Amino acid sequence: MFVAEVLVDAGYRCTQVGDIEGALERLQNDESIDLLLTDVGLPRMSGRELADVARGWREKLPILFMTGYAETAINRQVFLGDRMEMLIKPFQINELLAKVRRTLDSA
């Protein structure tokens, strides 16, 4: 919620969903989505698995992962693919905005 508020205040349009099913439905049917911003740790499916499914529909979709897991952060080179970035929690607002911009610019 806080992240979406920050992004909206910075001029971005945000769509939030409450669960994996909602995310999958949006990603499959809403071509106006320019960036997938997801946590790595999600119930029933990891953020990376969600990203892989989304990339099946939209191969060039930029993806920004958020994580507080040190192991994921340490292994980011293995975890990340093309046009993917990672933001380590906790983060500052300026870090979030810079990563979003850089990830969008990578598309």
C-alpha distance (Angstrom), angle and dihedral (degrees) to the residues before:
residue distance angle dihedral
M1 . . .
F2 3.79 . .
V3 3.80 90.9 .
A4 3.81 92.4 52.7
E5 3.81 91.1 49.3
V6 3.80 91.2 52.0
L7 3.80 91.9 48.6
V8 3.81 93.5 47.6
D9 3.81 90.0 49.0
A10 3.82 87.6 52.5
G11 3.82 91.1 54.1
Y12 3.79 101.6 -97.1
R13 3.80 123.6 131.8
C14 3.81 110.3 -127.8
T15 3.77 133.1 -165.5
Q16 3.79 116.4 -164.6
V17 3.77 126.2 -164.2
G18 3.78 129.5 -169.0
D19 3.78 101.6 -141.4
I20 3.79 146.7 11.2
E21 3.80 93.7 -91.9
G22 3.80 91.1 55.2
A23 3.78 91.1 47.2
L24 3.79 92.7 50.3
E25 3.81 92.2 47.9
R26 3.81 92.3 49.9
L27 3.77 94.7 44.9
Q28 3.79 92.3 49.6
N29 3.80 96.6 45.6
D30 3.81 108.3 28.3
E31 3.79 111.4 73.2
S32 3.80 91.7 177.2
I33 3.82 89.8 77.6
D34 3.81 107.4 109.8
L35 3.81 99.1 177.8
L36 3.79 137.9 23.3
L37 3.81 110.3 -142.9
T38 3.79 110.2 -174.9
D39 3.75 141.6 156.7
V40 3.80 115.6 -114.4
G41 3.80 93.5 -133.5
L42 3.80 110.0 63.3
P43 3.81 131.9 152.3
R44 3.83 116.3 -98.5
M45 3.82 94.6 -0.6
S46 3.79 132.4 34.4
G47 3.76 121.7 -120.1
R48 3.79 88.6 -112.0
E49 3.82 91.1 54.1
L50 3.81 89.2 49.4
A51 3.79 89.5 50.8
D52 3.80 91.7 50.1
V53 3.81 91.4 52.3
A54 3.81 90.9 47.1
R55 3.79 90.4 50.1
G56 3.79 88.5 54.6
W57 3.79 87.3 64.4
R58 3.80 98.5 33.1
E59 3.77 111.7 23.8
K60 3.80 96.8 -169.7
L61 3.82 99.2 42.8
P62 3.82 109.2 137.1
I63 3.80 113.2 -127.3
L64 3.79 131.1 -159.4
F65 3.79 118.0 -168.7
M66 3.80 124.6 -160.0
T67 3.78 118.8 -156.4
G68 3.74 140.9 168.4
Y69 3.80 92.0 -172.4
A70 3.78 110.9 110.6
E71 3.81 92.9 -156.7
T72 3.81 92.4 56.6
A73 3.79 90.5 46.6
I74 3.80 92.4 50.6
N75 3.81 91.5 49.5
R76 3.80 95.2 44.6
Q77 3.83 93.9 126.5
V78 3.81 90.0 59.3
F79 3.81 93.7 39.2
L80 3.81 99.1 48.8
G81 3.77 126.2 74.0
D82 3.79 132.8 -171.5
R83 3.83 114.6 -43.1
M84 3.81 91.3 9.7
E85 3.80 127.1 125.4
M86 3.80 133.6 -178.4
L87 3.79 129.9 -141.1
I88 3.80 116.4 -162.0
K89 3.82 118.4 -141.0
P90 2.89 130.4 -96.7
F91 3.79 95.2 45.1
Q92 3.78 138.5 164.6
I93 3.80 122.2 -113.7
N94 3.80 91.5 -114.0
E95 3.83 89.5 53.9
L96 3.81 90.7 52.3
L97 3.79 93.1 49.1
A98 3.81 92.9 46.2
K99 3.82 92.6 49.9
V100 3.80 92.3 47.4
R101 3.82 90.6 50.9
R102 3.82 93.1 45.8
T103 3.81 92.2 47.7
L104 3.80 92.5 49.0
D105 3.80 90.9 46.9
S106 3.82 89.9 54.0
A107 3.82 91.2 65.5
